[in-house]
Amino acid sequence: LQIVSINTAPTSQLVTVKGIGPKMAERIVTYRIANGPFRSLKDLEKVKGIGPKTLAKLRPNLSL
């Protein structure tokens, strides 16, 4: 199981995470560019399309 960093991964790496598609990967990177690095995985909930349930599914495969 690969752990992907939400602060450094390009969209091509983010889409390798089960549950993250091309559009969501793009939104994560766009948010990161606009707002700086994520301070916690919970900050992903600020990205359109990611709520508490989605974050719970993604969390095991993500790091900061």
Residue pairs with C-beta under 8 A, 6 or more apart in sequence:
1 60
1 61
2 16
2 17
2 61
3 61
3 62
3 63
4 13
4 14
4 16
4 17
4 61
4 62
4 63
5 62
5 63
5 64
6 14
6 28
6 32
6 38
6 41
6 44
6 62
6 63
6 64
7 32
7 37
7 38
7 64
10 29
11 22
11 25
11 26
11 28
11 29
12 25
14 20
14 24
14 25
14 28
14 29
15 21
15 22
15 25
17 58
17 61
17 62
18 57
18 61
19 54
19 57
19 58
20 28
20 58
23 49
24 47
24 49
24 50
27 47
27 48
27 49
28 44
28 47
31 46
31 47
32 38
35 46
37 64
38 44
38 64
39 64
40 64
41 55
41 59
41 62
41 63
41 64
42 55
44 50
44 55
44 58
44 62
45 51
45 52
45 55
50 58
